[in-house]
Amino acid sequence: MQPQWKAVGTYGTVGLEFALCVLLGLWIGRWVDGRLGTGPWVALSGLLLGVVAGYRSIWRALKQATREAERQEQAEQKARKDYHEQRDRDA
């Protein structure tokens, strides 16, 4: 699989993961509110926790993308250095 398509698959799901975190937190909070009769408070707490979990997911994906970009940059720098050293030896 080509690297750019792999990245689309990996990072294209970040928005979906965020939405699922928020919706799941809200759903669980509403379910608990229905069981305990606590009004909207647990649902709001679940929504807040879902948003926090979603942002955490985005943050982790961003850190992973940064690490991958740094690794790729280092590999490219090494390849350029090796190319120039080889060219200087051949000259």
C-alpha positions as CSV (number, residue, x, y, z in Angstrom):
1,M,0.0,0.0,0.0
2,Q,1.3,3.5,-0.9
3,P,2.4,5.5,2.2
4,Q,0.1,8.5,1.4
5,W,-3.0,6.2,1.2
6,K,-2.0,4.6,4.5
7,A,-1.8,8.0,6.1
8,V,-5.3,8.9,4.7
9,G,-6.7,5.7,6.2
10,T,-4.9,6.3,9.5
11,Y,-5.6,10.0,10.0
12,G,-8.9,10.1,8.1
13,T,-10.6,8.3,10.9
14,V,-9.7,11.0,13.5
15,G,-12.9,13.0,13.0
16,L,-15.0,9.8,13.2
17,E,-13.2,8.8,16.4
18,F,-13.9,12.2,17.9
19,A,-17.6,12.1,17.0
20,L,-17.9,8.6,18.4
21,C,-16.3,9.6,21.7
22,V,-18.7,12.5,22.1
23,L,-21.7,10.5,21.1
24,L,-20.8,7.5,23.3
25,G,-20.2,9.8,26.3
26,L,-23.5,11.5,25.8
27,W,-25.4,8.2,25.3
28,I,-23.9,6.6,28.5
29,G,-24.7,9.8,30.4
30,R,-28.3,9.8,29.2
31,W,-28.6,6.1,30.0
32,V,-27.3,6.7,33.6
33,D,-29.6,9.7,34.0
34,G,-32.6,7.6,32.9
35,R,-31.7,4.9,35.5
36,L,-31.0,7.2,38.4
37,G,-33.3,10.1,37.5
38,T,-30.6,12.7,37.9
39,G,-31.7,15.0,35.2
40,P,-29.3,16.2,32.5
41,W,-26.2,16.3,34.8
42,V,-24.7,13.0,34.1
43,A,-25.5,13.4,30.4
44,L,-23.6,16.7,30.4
45,S,-20.7,15.1,32.3
46,G,-20.7,12.3,29.8
47,L,-20.7,14.8,27.0
48,L,-17.8,16.7,28.5
49,L,-15.8,13.4,29.0
50,G,-16.5,12.5,25.4
51,V,-15.2,15.8,24.2
52,V,-12.1,15.4,26.3
53,A,-11.5,11.8,25.1
54,G,-12.0,13.1,21.5
55,Y,-9.5,15.8,21.9
56,R,-7.1,13.3,23.4
57,S,-7.5,11.1,20.4
58,I,-6.7,14.1,18.1
59,W,-3.7,15.0,20.2
60,R,-2.3,11.5,20.0
61,A,-2.8,11.3,16.2
62,L,-1.1,14.7,15.9
63,K,1.9,13.5,17.9
64,Q,2.1,10.3,15.9
65,A,2.0,12.3,12.6
66,T,4.8,14.6,13.9
67,R,7.0,11.7,14.8
68,E,6.5,10.1,11.4
69,A,7.3,13.4,9.7
70,E,10.5,13.8,11.7
71,R,11.5,10.2,10.9
72,Q,10.9,10.8,7.2
73,E,12.9,14.0,7.3
74,Q,15.8,12.3,9.0
75,A,15.8,9.6,6.4
76,E,15.7,12.1,3.6
77,Q,18.6,14.1,5.2
78,K,20.6,10.9,5.5
79,A,19.9,10.0,1.9
80,R,21.0,13.4,0.7
81,K,24.1,13.3,2.8
82,D,25.0,9.8,1.4
83,Y,24.3,11.0,-2.1
84,H,26.6,14.0,-1.8
85,E,29.4,11.9,-0.1
86,Q,29.2,9.4,-2.9
87,R,29.2,12.1,-5.6
88,D,32.3,13.7,-4.0
89,R,34.1,10.4,-3.9
90,D,33.3,9.7,-7.5
91,A,34.5,13.2,-8.6
